[in-house]
Amino acid sequence: MVLGRKISVMVVDDSATARRILADIINRSPDMEVTAAVSDPYEAVAELKKSTPQVMVLDVQMPRMDGITFLKKLMQQHPLPVVMCSSFTAKGSSISLQCLENGAVDIIAKPKVATKSDMEELETHIHDTVRSAAIARFRQRDGGKLSPAAKQAQPVEARPQAKLSANEVLPPPSLISIKNIPTTPDKILAVGASTGGTDAIRVFLQKLPTDCPGIVMVQHMPEHFTESFANRLDETCPITVKEAKNGDTIQKGLALLAPGSHHMVVKRSGMRYFVEVREGPLVSRHRPSVDVLFRSVALSAGRNAAGVILTGMGDDGATGMKEMREAGAYNFAQNAETCVVFGMPNEAIKAGAVHETLPLEKIADACLRRLQ
């Protein structure tokens, strides 16, 4: 990409109002622009014959052809990075997850009437998602392989925005506090992921036995979609997976997924570990934030834990993982070759937070060996 050139985006949505709002949001970012906004897949095909956008934002539910049917055809005939846009419904979230399994890069929530702060957060999420999609190695239909790494330059940087740290939710760990953490028989696996993480987390969990250490996870995903994602993982993985509820105990063979739009922290009571689900501001531009989860693990579990940071754009998790390492935890990062976006793992590596960098399919076994 030529330096300074904007990310071109096509919006496909049968609602004229939704198209206008999405176009307005996308165009407000200095590094991207909507080059086409069409009402259905048939119009999208006609536009694709004229020019190919770098990212497509595709509605999930449309009358003439639904999003998943069009996505499958697109990935076979004209593959490009696709972000699904879905309403907060059980059907919408279920279809969105199927779209991720069939090549879509990420999900955004369909804009609706909301408070000013909610709209600002949604706008931040949409901009970040489009940027990550523009450089993502998306999953094609040829046997589920990732597309080749992009040869283009990175998109131009967005205008700097304030980014809050985990200090907004938890106090930073001190040497005294982390050195006094007792060794416990139960261990914890803490996992963070973003773009491409839905597939990476599935691969990771499917390799774990039913008696594996308790797992806490953050996947950057809109509110209400996390419950559907957890339920889908529970159906396809040997261990139990559920969206975390306040007070849930961390136990062997159970993975707790942070609910969308809420932070999740690990706490300890005696030898028992449990989670708290909290409200709060965006941390590292996300809620839930990997930095918040990882810091809480450093504060409560220390050397009784291992950290895993998977594919995703940005640096959420790098600071928290460094704090985990300083508290005695052992940390793993997914390597560049198997990442959809080698952003979050790379930032954690550069921060000195990672002990081992491995292909995705080898991380689960390495975690088990380390904690045993």
C-alpha positions as CSV (number, residue, x, y, z in Angstrom):
1,M,0.0,0.0,0.0
2,V,1.3,3.4,-0.9
3,L,2.1,5.4,2.3
4,G,-0.9,7.5,3.3
5,R,-3.3,5.7,1.0
6,K,-6.6,5.0,2.8
7,I,-8.0,1.5,3.4
8,S,-10.8,0.9,0.9
9,V,-14.0,-0.6,2.3
10,M,-17.2,-2.0,0.8
11,V,-20.3,-2.1,2.9
12,V,-23.0,-4.7,2.1
13,D,-26.2,-4.2,4.1
14,D,-29.9,-4.3,3.0
15,S,-30.7,-1.4,5.4
16,A,-30.1,2.0,3.9
17,T,-29.9,3.4,7.4
18,A,-27.3,0.9,8.5
19,R,-25.3,1.5,5.3
20,R,-25.3,5.3,6.0
21,I,-24.3,5.0,9.7
22,L,-21.5,2.5,8.9
23,A,-20.2,4.6,6.1
24,D,-20.2,7.7,8.3
25,I,-18.4,5.9,11.1
26,I,-15.8,4.4,8.7
27,N,-15.2,7.7,6.9
28,R,-14.6,9.5,10.1
29,S,-11.3,7.7,10.5
30,P,-8.5,9.4,8.5
31,D,-7.0,6.1,7.3
32,M,-10.0,4.5,5.7
33,E,-12.9,5.2,3.4
34,V,-16.1,3.5,2.1
35,T,-15.6,3.2,-1.7
36,A,-18.9,1.3,-2.2
37,A,-22.1,0.8,-0.2
38,V,-24.6,-1.7,-1.6
39,S,-27.8,-3.3,-0.5
40,D,-27.2,-7.0,-1.2
41,P,-24.7,-9.6,-2.5
42,Y,-25.8,-9.3,-6.1
43,E,-24.9,-5.6,-6.1
44,A,-21.7,-6.4,-4.3
45,V,-20.7,-8.8,-7.1
46,A,-21.3,-6.1,-9.7
47,E,-19.1,-3.7,-7.8
48,L,-16.4,-6.3,-7.4
49,K,-16.2,-6.5,-11.2
50,K,-15.2,-2.9,-11.2
51,S,-12.8,-2.8,-8.3
52,T,-11.8,-4.9,-5.3
53,P,-11.9,-3.2,-1.8
54,Q,-9.3,-4.1,0.8
55,V,-12.0,-5.0,3.3
56,M,-15.7,-5.9,3.0
57,V,-18.2,-5.2,5.8
58,L,-21.0,-7.7,5.3
59,D,-24.4,-7.9,6.9
60,V,-25.3,-11.3,8.4
61,Q,-29.0,-11.4,7.7
62,M,-30.2,-10.2,4.3
63,P,-33.4,-11.2,2.4
64,R,-32.1,-12.1,-1.1
65,M,-29.0,-14.0,0.0
66,D,-27.8,-14.3,3.6
67,G,-24.3,-13.4,4.7
68,I,-22.9,-16.9,5.2
69,T,-24.1,-18.1,1.8
70,F,-22.5,-15.1,0.1
71,L,-19.3,-15.5,2.2
72,K,-18.8,-19.1,1.1
73,K,-19.2,-18.1,-2.5
74,L,-16.9,-15.1,-2.1
75,M,-14.1,-17.2,-0.5
76,Q,-14.3,-19.7,-3.4
77,Q,-14.5,-17.2,-6.2
78,H,-13.1,-13.8,-5.0
79,P,-11.4,-14.1,-1.6
80,L,-10.8,-11.0,0.4
81,P,-10.9,-10.0,4.1
82,V,-14.5,-9.9,5.3
83,V,-15.8,-8.4,8.6
84,M,-19.3,-9.6,9.5
85,C,-21.8,-7.0,10.9
86,S,-24.5,-8.5,13.0
87,S,-27.3,-7.5,15.4
88,F,-27.5,-8.6,19.0
89,T,-29.7,-11.6,18.5
90,A,-29.1,-15.3,19.1
91,K,-29.6,-16.1,15.4
92,G,-27.3,-13.3,14.3
93,S,-24.5,-14.3,16.7
94,S,-24.8,-18.0,15.7
95,I,-24.6,-17.2,12.0
96,S,-21.7,-14.8,12.6
97,L,-19.7,-17.6,14.3
98,Q,-20.4,-19.8,11.3
99,C,-19.1,-17.0,9.1
100,L,-15.8,-16.9,11.1
101,E,-15.5,-20.6,10.6
102,N,-15.9,-20.1,6.9
103,G,-13.3,-17.4,6.3
104,A,-14.5,-14.1,7.9
105,V,-11.9,-12.2,9.8
106,D,-13.9,-10.7,12.6
107,I,-17.3,-9.5,13.8
108,I,-18.7,-6.0,14.6
109,A,-22.0,-5.2,16.2
110,K,-24.5,-3.4,14.0
111,P,-24.8,0.2,15.1
112,K,-28.0,1.1,17.0
113,V,-29.4,4.0,19.0
114,A,-27.1,4.4,22.0
115,T,-25.5,6.8,24.3
116,K,-22.7,9.0,23.1
117,S,-20.0,7.0,25.0
118,D,-21.4,3.7,23.7
119,M,-21.2,5.1,20.1
120,E,-17.7,6.3,20.7
121,E,-16.6,2.8,21.9
122,L,-18.4,1.2,19.0
123,E,-16.7,3.6,16.6
124,T,-13.3,2.7,18.1
125,H,-14.0,-1.0,17.7
126,I,-15.1,-0.7,14.1
127,H,-12.0,1.3,13.1
128,D,-9.7,-1.1,14.9
129,T,-11.4,-4.1,13.3
130,V,-11.2,-2.7,9.8
131,R,-7.5,-1.9,10.3
132,S,-6.8,-5.4,11.5
133,A,-8.8,-7.0,8.6
134,A,-6.8,-5.0,6.1
135,I,-3.6,-6.7,7.1
136,A,-5.0,-10.1,8.2
137,R,-4.1,-13.4,6.7
138,F,-7.7,-14.6,6.3
139,R,-8.8,-18.2,6.1
140,Q,-9.6,-19.3,2.6
141,R,-11.8,-22.2,1.5
142,D,-8.9,-24.3,0.1
143,G,-8.7,-26.8,2.9
144,G,-9.0,-24.1,5.6
145,K,-5.5,-22.7,4.9
146,L,-4.5,-19.2,5.8
147,S,-4.0,-16.8,2.9
148,P,-0.4,-15.8,2.2
149,A,0.9,-13.0,4.3
150,A,0.1,-9.6,2.8
151,K,2.9,-8.2,0.7
152,Q,1.5,-4.7,1.0
153,A,2.7,-2.1,3.5
154,Q,0.8,-1.6,6.7
155,P,-2.2,0.8,6.7
156,V,-1.4,4.3,7.8
157,E,-1.6,4.9,11.5
158,A,-4.7,6.3,12.9
159,R,-4.8,9.7,14.6
160,P,-3.4,9.0,18.2
161,Q,-6.1,8.4,20.8
162,A,-6.0,8.2,24.5
163,K,-5.4,4.6,25.7
164,L,-6.1,3.6,29.3
165,S,-4.0,1.0,31.2
166,A,-5.1,-1.7,33.5
167,N,-4.5,0.7,36.4
168,E,-8.1,1.9,35.7
169,V,-9.4,-1.5,36.9
170,L,-6.6,-3.0,39.2
171,P,-3.6,-1.7,41.1
172,P,-0.2,-2.6,39.6
173,P,1.5,-5.6,41.3
174,S,4.3,-5.0,43.7
175,L,7.3,-7.3,44.3
176,I,6.1,-7.8,47.9
177,S,2.7,-9.0,46.8
178,I,3.8,-11.4,44.1
179,K,6.6,-12.9,46.2
180,N,4.1,-13.8,48.9
181,I,1.8,-15.8,46.6
182,P,1.7,-19.4,48.0
183,T,2.2,-22.4,45.7
184,T,-1.1,-24.1,45.2
185,P,-1.9,-27.5,43.7
186,D,-4.3,-26.1,41.2
187,K,-2.8,-24.2,38.3
188,I,-4.3,-21.7,35.9
189,L,-4.0,-21.1,32.1
190,A,-4.7,-17.5,31.1
191,V,-5.3,-16.9,27.4
192,G,-5.7,-13.7,25.4
193,A,-6.6,-13.3,21.7
194,S,-8.2,-10.9,19.2
195,T,-8.4,-11.0,15.4
196,G,-8.3,-14.7,14.3
197,G,-8.7,-15.8,17.9
198,T,-11.9,-17.6,17.6
199,D,-10.3,-20.3,15.4
200,A,-7.0,-20.2,17.4
201,I,-8.8,-20.7,20.7
202,R,-10.7,-23.6,19.3
203,V,-7.5,-25.3,18.1
204,F,-5.9,-24.7,21.4
205,L,-8.8,-26.0,23.5
206,Q,-9.4,-29.1,21.4
207,K,-5.9,-30.3,22.2
208,L,-6.4,-30.2,26.0
209,P,-7.6,-33.2,28.1
210,T,-10.6,-33.1,30.4
211,D,-8.4,-32.9,33.5
212,C,-6.4,-29.9,32.2
213,P,-5.7,-26.9,34.5
214,G,-8.5,-24.4,34.8
215,I,-8.6,-21.8,32.0
216,V,-9.5,-18.1,31.9
217,M,-9.8,-16.5,28.5
218,V,-10.3,-13.1,26.8
219,Q,-11.3,-12.9,23.2
220,H,-12.1,-9.5,21.8
221,M,-15.7,-9.8,20.8
222,P,-18.9,-7.7,21.1
223,E,-21.3,-8.2,23.9
224,H,-23.7,-11.1,23.5
225,F,-21.5,-12.8,21.0
226,T,-19.3,-14.3,23.7
227,E,-22.0,-16.5,25.0
228,S,-22.7,-18.0,21.6
229,F,-18.9,-18.5,21.1
230,A,-18.5,-20.2,24.4
231,N,-21.5,-22.5,23.7
232,R,-20.0,-23.4,20.3
233,L,-16.6,-24.2,21.9
234,D,-18.3,-26.4,24.5
235,E,-19.9,-28.4,21.7
236,T,-16.6,-29.0,19.8
237,C,-14.0,-29.3,22.6
238,P,-13.4,-32.1,25.1
239,I,-13.3,-29.8,28.0
240,T,-16.3,-27.7,29.4
241,V,-16.4,-24.1,28.1
242,K,-18.8,-21.4,29.4
243,E,-19.2,-17.6,29.4
244,A,-18.0,-16.5,32.8
245,K,-20.4,-15.4,35.5
246,N,-19.4,-13.4,38.5
247,G,-18.1,-15.8,41.2
248,D,-17.4,-18.8,38.9
249,T,-14.8,-21.1,40.4
250,I,-11.8,-21.9,38.2
251,Q,-11.4,-25.6,38.1
252,K,-9.8,-28.5,36.1
253,G,-11.4,-29.2,32.8
254,L,-13.3,-25.9,32.6
255,A,-12.6,-22.8,30.5
256,L,-14.2,-19.5,31.4
257,L,-14.6,-16.9,28.7
258,A,-14.8,-13.2,29.6
259,P,-18.2,-11.9,28.6
260,G,-18.2,-9.2,25.9
261,S,-18.3,-5.6,27.2
262,H,-17.0,-6.7,30.7
263,H,-13.6,-7.1,32.2
264,M,-12.8,-10.4,33.9
265,V,-10.3,-10.7,36.8
266,V,-9.0,-13.7,38.7
267,K,-9.2,-13.7,42.5
268,R,-8.0,-16.1,45.2
269,S,-9.7,-17.2,48.4
270,G,-7.4,-19.6,50.3
271,M,-6.5,-22.3,47.8
272,R,-9.6,-21.5,45.6
273,Y,-9.4,-19.4,42.5
274,F,-12.5,-17.7,41.1
275,V,-13.4,-14.9,38.7
276,E,-15.0,-11.5,39.1
277,V,-16.8,-9.9,36.2
278,R,-16.6,-6.1,36.3
279,E,-17.6,-3.0,34.4
280,G,-15.1,-0.3,33.6
281,P,-13.6,1.7,30.8
282,L,-11.8,0.4,27.7
283,V,-8.3,-0.8,28.7
284,S,-5.8,-0.9,25.9
285,R,-8.8,0.1,23.7
286,H,-10.7,-3.1,24.7
287,R,-13.3,-4.4,27.2
288,P,-12.7,-7.2,28.0
289,S,-9.0,-6.5,28.1
290,V,-6.3,-9.1,28.1
291,D,-4.1,-6.7,30.1
292,V,-6.7,-6.7,32.9
293,L,-7.0,-10.5,33.0
294,F,-3.2,-11.1,32.9
295,R,-2.6,-8.5,35.6
296,S,-5.1,-10.2,37.9
297,V,-3.4,-13.5,37.3
298,A,-0.1,-12.0,38.2
299,L,-1.6,-10.6,41.4
300,S,-3.5,-13.7,42.4
301,A,-1.7,-16.7,40.9
302,G,1.9,-15.8,40.1
303,R,4.0,-18.9,39.6
304,N,0.9,-21.1,39.7
305,A,0.0,-19.9,36.2
306,A,1.0,-20.0,32.6
307,G,0.1,-17.3,30.0
308,V,-0.8,-17.7,26.3
309,I,-1.1,-14.9,23.9
310,L,-2.6,-15.7,20.5
311,T,-3.3,-13.9,17.2
312,G,-4.5,-10.3,17.3
313,M,-3.8,-6.8,16.3
314,G,-2.5,-4.2,18.8
315,D,-0.7,-4.6,22.1
316,D,-3.4,-5.6,24.5
317,G,-1.9,-8.2,26.8
318,A,1.8,-7.3,26.4
319,T,2.0,-5.4,29.7
320,G,-0.1,-7.8,31.7
321,M,2.0,-10.8,30.4
322,K,5.2,-9.1,31.4
323,E,3.7,-8.7,34.9
324,M,2.8,-12.4,34.9
325,R,6.4,-13.3,34.0
326,E,7.7,-11.1,36.8
327,A,5.3,-12.8,39.2
328,G,6.8,-16.2,38.2
329,A,4.4,-17.4,35.5
330,Y,5.6,-19.1,32.3
331,N,4.4,-17.6,29.1
332,F,3.8,-18.7,25.5
333,A,3.1,-16.8,22.3
334,Q,1.8,-18.0,19.0
335,N,4.3,-17.6,16.2
336,A,4.0,-15.3,13.1
337,E,3.5,-18.2,10.6
338,T,0.3,-19.4,12.3
339,C,-1.2,-16.0,13.3
340,V,-3.9,-14.2,11.3
341,V,-2.4,-11.0,12.7
342,F,1.0,-11.2,14.4
343,G,0.4,-8.1,16.5
344,M,-0.4,-9.0,20.1
345,P,2.1,-11.9,20.3
346,N,4.8,-9.7,18.7
347,E,4.3,-6.9,21.2
348,A,4.5,-9.3,24.1
349,I,7.7,-10.8,22.7
350,K,9.2,-7.3,22.3
351,A,8.2,-6.5,25.8
352,G,10.2,-9.4,27.1
353,A,7.1,-11.1,28.4
354,V,7.4,-14.4,26.5
355,H,9.4,-17.5,27.3
356,E,8.6,-19.6,24.2
357,T,7.1,-18.8,20.8
358,L,5.5,-21.8,19.2
359,P,3.2,-22.8,16.3
360,L,-0.4,-22.7,17.4
361,E,-0.8,-26.5,17.3
362,K,2.1,-27.0,19.8
363,I,1.1,-24.6,22.5
364,A,-1.4,-26.7,24.4
365,D,1.1,-29.6,24.9
366,A,3.8,-27.2,25.9
367,C,1.5,-25.6,28.5
368,L,0.6,-29.0,30.0
369,R,4.2,-30.1,30.2
370,R,5.2,-26.8,31.9
371,L,2.4,-26.9,34.5
372,Q,2.8,-30.5,35.3
